[in-house]
Amino acid sequence: MMKRNIRLKIEYDGTRYQGWQKLGKNANASTIQGKLESVLSKMTGESIQIIGSGRTDAGVHACGQIANFHTDCSFSCREIKEYLTKYLPSDIGIVTADEVSERFHSRLNAKQKTYQYRIAIPGTVNVFERKYLWKYPETLNIEKMNKAAAFCLGTHDFLGFSSVKKTKKSTVRTIYSIVIEEEHSEIRLSFTGDGFLYNMVRILTGTLAEIGAGSRDPESIFHVFQSKDRKDAGITAPPQGLFLMNVEY
């Protein structure tokens, strides 16, 4: 008999976690995956392994992480959601739980993802949002940032905009849109693409911020694509401003 395949939509504040993925070197580190598997295993009496759509880094947040797990348990999806809500820490929430086909895989079936990065505008007060913003010290020119962002659209080898070491896997990705907007006391950068390399959004954000601050030219984007060398890109923006917003299938 086939196991049921349950899909979860999850939101979490990643501040106190070492990212999504359970770590082989330090199995006791607090991770989102570890917390979910612990509660699900107690609920089902099975050894549950949960698959996430992507591995958010330490300190990164999610509003729309998708994950799935297989189980023989007879709990309804409503009961699964209620149990998780009751026993998970308050900084991890289950938005929805539904049963999907046996073949659904939250990572392999994902078609596109959207990440958002939030930067505080210098001189503004952000008392209640301070843990979720990058306090970049300089005023940013959004027009220059948008010009550079346009150069990133389409299909490119983003190796230079990542922390990926040597790999046999392709580092070519397609970015469909980058939207940069000033909203209230912050600047929000939204990236939608077919997938993102390790630290890619944070390095793109750091690079665009340096361009907005005038310390590098928009055309420097082309040099990074050509060299494929991480040192030619900008700084890595800190994790607290990054949110996984949405995954589409």
C-alpha positions in Angstrom: 0.0 0.0 0.0 1.3 3.4 -1.0 2.1 6.0 1.7 0.2 9.2 1.8 2.0 12.3 0.6 1.3 15.4 2.6 2.2 18.9 1.5 2.7 21.7 3.9 3.0 25.5 3.4 5.1 26.9 6.2 6.1 30.2 7.5 8.9 30.8 9.9 11.0 33.4 11.6 14.5 32.1 11.0 16.3 34.3 13.5 17.2 31.6 16.0 17.6 28.7 13.6 20.7 27.4 11.7 18.7 27.4 8.5 16.2 24.8 7.0 18.4 21.8 6.6 19.5 19.3 9.3 23.3 19.4 9.5 25.3 16.2 9.3 28.2 17.7 11.1 26.1 19.0 13.9 22.9 17.0 14.1 21.9 18.8 17.3 21.8 22.2 15.7 18.4 23.8 15.8 16.9 23.8 12.2 13.4 24.2 10.8 13.6 20.7 9.2 14.7 19.2 12.5 11.8 20.8 14.4 9.2 19.6 11.9 10.5 16.1 11.7 10.6 15.8 15.5 7.0 16.8 15.9 5.8 14.8 12.9 7.6 11.7 14.1 5.9 11.9 17.5 2.5 12.5 15.8 2.8 9.5 13.5 5.0 7.1 15.4 7.1 6.9 12.3 10.5 8.1 11.3 9.5 11.1 9.2 11.8 12.7 6.6 10.5 16.0 5.3 11.5 17.5 1.9 11.7 21.3 1.5 11.5 23.2 -1.7 14.8 24.9 -0.8 17.4 25.2 1.9 17.1 28.6 3.5 20.3 29.7 5.3 20.7 30.4 9.0 18.7 33.5 10.0 16.7 33.6 6.8 12.9 33.7 7.0 10.0 32.2 5.0 6.4 33.2 4.3 5.8 30.5 1.8 8.1 27.5 2.2 6.7 24.3 0.7 7.6 20.9 2.1 6.2 17.4 1.8 6.5 14.1 3.7 5.2 10.5 3.3 3.3 8.8 6.0 1.0 5.8 6.8 -0.9 7.8 9.5 -4.6 8.2 9.3 -4.8 11.8 10.6 -6.8 14.1 8.4 -5.0 17.1 6.9 -6.9 19.4 9.3 -5.7 17.2 12.2 -2.1 17.3 11.0 -2.2 21.1 10.8 -3.8 21.4 14.2 -1.2 19.0 15.8 1.7 20.8 14.3 0.3 24.2 15.3 0.0 22.9 18.9 3.4 21.4 19.3 5.7 23.5 17.0 7.5 26.5 18.5 5.6 29.8 18.0 8.1 31.0 15.4 7.2 28.2 13.0 3.6 28.2 11.6 1.7 25.8 9.2 -0.3 27.9 6.8 -1.9 24.9 5.0 -1.7 21.1 4.9 -3.1 19.0 2.0 -2.7 15.6 0.5 -1.1 15.4 -2.9 -0.1 12.7 -5.4 2.5 10.2 -4.6 4.8 11.7 -7.2 4.8 15.3 -5.9 8.2 16.4 -4.8 8.4 19.9 -3.3 11.9 20.6 -4.6 12.1 18.8 -7.9 8.6 19.9 -9.1 9.1 23.6 -8.3 8.9 25.8 -11.4 9.8 29.2 -9.9 10.5 30.9 -6.6 10.2 34.4 -5.3 12.5 35.9 -2.6 12.2 39.3 -1.1 15.0 41.3 0.5 14.3 44.3 2.8 16.7 47.2 3.3 16.1 50.0 5.8 16.3 53.6 4.5 19.0 55.5 6.5 17.7 57.8 9.1 14.3 56.0 9.5 13.1 54.4 12.7 12.5 50.6 12.5 12.0 49.6 16.1 9.5 46.8 15.5 11.0 45.6 12.2 14.7 45.9 13.0 15.3 42.1 13.1 14.0 41.8 9.5 15.9 44.6 7.8 19.4 45.3 6.6 20.5 48.7 8.1 22.5 49.7 5.0 24.4 52.9 5.9 24.1 54.8 2.6 21.3 56.3 0.6 20.5 54.1 -2.4 19.8 55.3 -6.0 16.9 53.0 -7.0 17.2 54.1 -10.7 20.8 52.8 -10.9 19.8 49.7 -9.1 17.0 49.0 -11.6 19.3 49.6 -14.5 21.7 47.0 -13.1 18.9 44.6 -12.2 17.7 44.6 -15.8 21.1 43.3 -16.8 20.5 40.3 -14.5 17.2 39.3 -16.1 17.1 36.2 -18.4 19.3 33.1 -18.4 22.9 33.4 -17.2 25.6 31.5 -15.4 25.3 33.0 -11.9 28.4 31.3 -10.5 30.1 34.6 -9.7 27.0 35.7 -7.8 27.0 32.7 -5.5 29.0 31.0 -2.7 29.1 27.8 -4.7 32.5 26.1 -4.7 33.5 23.6 -7.3 30.5 21.7 -8.6 29.6 19.4 -11.5 26.0 20.7 -11.4 24.9 23.6 -13.7 25.1 27.1 -12.2 22.9 28.5 -15.0 19.7 30.0 -13.8 16.9 32.1 -15.2 15.6 35.3 -13.5 12.2 36.3 -14.7 11.9 39.6 -12.7 13.6 41.8 -10.2 11.3 44.5 -8.7 12.9 47.2 -6.6 10.5 49.5 -4.7 10.6 52.0 -1.9 7.9 51.3 0.5 7.4 53.3 3.8 10.8 53.4 5.5 12.4 50.6 3.4 13.5 49.4 0.0 12.2 46.0 -1.1 13.9 43.9 -3.7 11.8 41.0 -5.1 13.5 38.3 -7.2 11.6 35.7 -9.2 13.4 32.9 -11.0 13.5 29.2 -11.8 15.9 28.6 -9.0 18.7 30.2 -7.0 22.2 29.2 -6.1 23.7 29.2 -2.6 23.7 32.8 -1.3 22.7 34.1 -4.8 19.9 36.4 -3.7 22.0 37.9 -0.9 25.0 38.5 -3.2 22.9 40.0 -5.9 21.3 42.3 -3.2 24.7 43.3 -1.9 25.9 44.0 -5.4 22.9 46.1 -6.3 23.2 48.0 -3.0 26.8 48.9 -3.8 25.6 50.1 -7.3 22.9 52.1 -5.6 25.4 53.7 -3.3 27.6 54.6 -6.2 30.6 52.4 -5.3 30.3 50.4 -8.4 28.8 50.9 -11.9 25.7 49.1 -13.1 27.7 47.7 -16.0 29.9 45.8 -13.5 27.3 43.1 -13.6 28.6 42.0 -17.0 32.1 41.6 -15.7 30.9 39.2 -13.0 29.0 37.1 -15.6 32.2 37.0 -17.7 34.7 36.2 -15.0 32.3 33.9 -13.0 34.4 34.9 -10.0 32.8 35.5 -6.6 35.3 38.2 -5.7 34.2 40.4 -8.6 30.6 40.7 -7.2 29.5 42.8 -4.2 29.2 41.9 -0.6 26.8 39.2 0.8 23.9 41.0 2.3 23.1 39.7 5.9 20.5 37.0 6.3 17.9 38.8 8.4 16.5 40.8 5.5 15.7 37.8 3.3 12.4 36.0 3.0 11.3 33.1 0.8 7.9 34.5 -0.3 6.4 32.0 -2.7 7.0 28.7 -4.6 5.1 27.9 -7.7 4.5 24.4 -9.3 
